[in-house]
Amino acid sequence: MSSHQILQFRSDPFVLSHCCRHTRLTSSLTLQSPPKQSFPGLRFRWRRSNHTRVRSSATEAQGNNGNRKKESLVSETVKTSIELKRVYPFHEIEPKWQRYWEDNSTFRTPDDVDTSKPKFYVLDMFPYPSGAGLHVGHPLGYTATDILARLRRMQGYNVLHPMGWDAFGLPAEQYAIETGTHPKATTLKNIDRFRLQLKSLGFSYDWDRELSTTEPDYYKWTQWIFLQLYKRGLAYQAEVPVNWCPALGTVLANEEVVDGVSERGGHPVIRKPMRQWMLKITAYADRLLEDLDELEWPESIKEMQRNWIGRSEGAELNFSILDGEGRETDKEITVYTTRPDTLFGATYMVVAPEHQLLSYFVTAEQKQQVEEYKDFASRKSDLERTELQKEKTGVFTGCYAKNPANGDAIPIWVADYVLASYGTGAIMAVPAHDTRDHEFALKYNIPIKWVVKNEANSSDDAKQVYPGLGIIENSSSLETGLDINQLSSKEAALKVIEWADSTGNGKKKVNYKLRDWLFARQRYWGEPIPILILDESGKTIAVSESELPLTLPELNDFTPTGTGEPPLSKAVSWVNTLDPTTEKPAKRETSTMPQWAGSCWYYLRFMDPKNPEALVDKEKEKYWSPVDVYVGGAEHAVLHLLYSRFWHKVLYDIGVVSTKEPFKCVINQGIILGEVQYTAWKDQEGNYVSADTEERLNEHQQVTIPEERVMKSGDHFVLKEEPSIRLIPRAYKMSKSRGNVVNPDDVVLEYGADSLRLYEMFMGPFRDSKTWNTSGIEGVHRFLARTWRLVIGLPQSDGSFKEGTIVTDDEPTLEQLRTLHKCIAKVTEEIESTRFNTGISGMMEFVNAAYKWNSQPRRIIEPFVLLLSPYAPHMAEELWSRLGHPNSLAYESFPKANPDYLKNTTIVLPVQINGKTRGTIEVEEGCSEDNAFDLASQDEKLRKYLDGQSIKKRIYVPGKILNVILDRTNVKVTKK
């Protein structure tokens, strides 16, 4: 490895000598290779252009003096390599301006703003403060919102740009159980770390508005919202099948269960009925669906919500249960179907394992099989049960039901591909016209009856499953009086619904996939639910609003009870209380709210975070609502975003908020993947197997190849030492388990926060996923260094930079003005369109052009510094200060492009020497002969014909040609 590869100063060779002098390098100190010594306790990752993971840890040091000296030597070497990369003094600039912003509350949004000015509320989906801290994927969205916030401030908007913490939840509780540390202590420690990391990146948050969902002053209002839901019948208790994890001692959401085990910890999860608090989000299903059309959201997110809500129109039909003699009982199974036209084709029924009537009609002979199957199904998540590719399983109940259309007795089966939480928990199975039913019927030899003819293929041999619409056949009954033969599917469906309604066999029904929100968690670390349960009757009553917040009691034992009772049941003195009205014994609800609760409405509290009398002041809410831009991951599409919309609509109905929707525009940033990892395979003898020559790679040992042993060969990656061995490159999501997490603290130490910000925006389109490459950050780092020297000048002999600038008070040329205003137009448009990477490209083009100028006029440089400031605020502030401005540039007016300078008024002018065309120059329309000749004389290609020559005459036709006639008899000698 050569020193230029480490230093990465290829584009600015003069910097190397200055920096070497600055760090007092001698010829005896080089960084051409890693240290040859082996130092206990020290781990190094020496890679070309990638040193962010270089760090020392003395985990194995035993106090040996020799080892300590070696560690010190290596640490100094690493420190020196970091110093060498400081081609501008970001390590001094960035802390300086972060202190300034904090000391002067630069980004504080006043409680009372001038409401005549436009507002801009930009918000990040606030983070969960884990012990791992930030990795470089987190700042991607935060940097984007910060750029937007800084732009709007400079454009004269009142900007609200806050930050807080979604700090309740299972991870902190599990850590508390494992370590015996109270989750509050862990949470506060993690918050402190996250806050420090965010501040080190220069984000312009209003830290005076910081909030945490775990603070009683905050969750007082979460509890208040719950009480409003409870009073309106939107919060209720019901016994529902839930994902119960005995090891974690809590209910898990479907999304928290993967392959039958908990996502956290990998513990077995079972399905069992429990009495739980539910929120009636289904009451708002239609409004949640209809109002999506008004939102400036990604269409993919809106479609995900539409599918999750899953509105469909159909019918509820009643099937009478038959007794052992085939007679109708007074019990019925109600099914929901979107295809009532296929009723005559129903040859069996399926009920979910959790169906409430199952125990009533299962026969004694089948009872054991059914119970075993129920236990089997309880170990699967809803997602696994409904997966289309899975093999269908089921058990016959021994009982039959009557098909109301024709009176046929059809068997009732229990199968896990039917969910109790969707529809009625039972289906009529039409195996000829439903793929899942068809697979099930074939497996268990159940009759199949075709009742829909495919209009496109009327062949009688088309006895494959056909789920589409068509013409109805085999569908009439004299006994029931229903005849839908030869009708289209749509006509038949309407006639069946009309018949069912008139005969009492069913009715028209609109159904939703959306289920009511399971709101209770059997955890300690969450918001207490403000409900009392009366001992005598079991009736629930609301805690008085005047008693809020109902604070979480201190507990030392957070472990699961093992009985299903939440850990809060251990706080006996807190649980046992009195009904304030009757003073009779009562108990507090011991389940807590889910983590989603506090994040449903935090955007409102940011508008008025210190208000003790109301959730949010009406006038402040009216001014700031809705959130103009909300940035976060697409993984929250059908949980957080849907739940927030539901709560917001309830608050709208009761007059707390003035808008129907909380977030006007949602933007999903892409994921930053870890650096590319290269995989090879070895056979049993230890020989490498090429990825393109062996079909059964999974039978061989998989090994990871370090980057220095990899090279590119055509479109593929191969082993350097054995180029015939092709490798598989792949980038993975950053995770501790893969060891590919890059800590932003390391990047900031080595390159500075502005470089990290710029790189994350420059990696590619903001909404696309991107692969992290530490060597890539050096390109934007060099751009910032060039920008610094453009304004400040070259370093002095000792490597330091002078205090002032090299900016002049010269009047800018037309070329300089055009270059600037094109840059202004480009950067402004690209920021407002969130095309941040191309905005950076525009600034790079400006700097490249500016390096060709003879001087840097103030009227050009100052606007460019303002353009740079949203992206690289620390450097911009320092340059602005050195340009003679005593105050921060945060509220300076953002430059506006003058359209007069955006017009293309240049032409290409051919230049002839003695009548022969030798090149072209670019000139302004109306350019004078002298200016045209000056430009030709400066042109590198034309200069060789003119230098040292005597000019006989010039022939100039404006806009057409410049012909220079040389005097061959009188050669002019150029002075040296």
Secondary structure by P-SEA (a helix, b strand, c coil): ccccccccccccaaaaaaaaaaacccccccccccccccccccccccccccccccccccccccccaaaaaaaaaaaaaaaaaaaaacccaaaaaaaaaaaaaaaaccccccccccccbbbbbbbcccccccccccccccaaaaaaaaaaaaaaaaaccbbbbbbbbcccccaaaaaaaaccccaaaaaaaaaaaaaaaaaaacccccccccccccccccaaaaaaaaaaaaaaccbbbbbccccccccccccccccccccccccccccbbbbbbbbbbbbccccaaaaaaaacccccccaaaaaaaaaaabbbbbbbbbbbbbccccccccbbbbbbbccccccccccbbbbccccccccccccccaaaaaaaaaaaaaacccccccccccccccccccbbbbccccbbbbbbbbbcccccccccccccccccccaaaaaaaaaaccbbbbccccccccccccccccccccccccccccccccccccccaaaaaaaaaaaaaaacccccccccccccccccccccccccccbbbbccccbbbbccccccccccccccccccccccccccccccccccccccccccbbbccccccccccccccaaaaaaccccccccccaaaaaaaccccbbbbbccccccaaaaaaaaaaaaaaaccccccccccbbbbbbbbcccbbbbbbbccccbbbbcccccccccbbbbbbccccccccccbbbbcccccbbbbbbbccccccccccccaaaaaacccaaaaaaaaaacccccbbbbbbaaaaaaaaaaaaaaaaacccccccccccccccccccccccaaaaaaaaaaaaaaaaaaaacaaaaaaaaaaaaaaaaaaccccccccaaaaaaaaccccaaaaaaaaaaaccccccccccccccccccccccbbbbbbbccccccbbbbbcccccaaaaaaaaaaccccccccccccccbbbbccccbbbbbbcccbbbbbcc
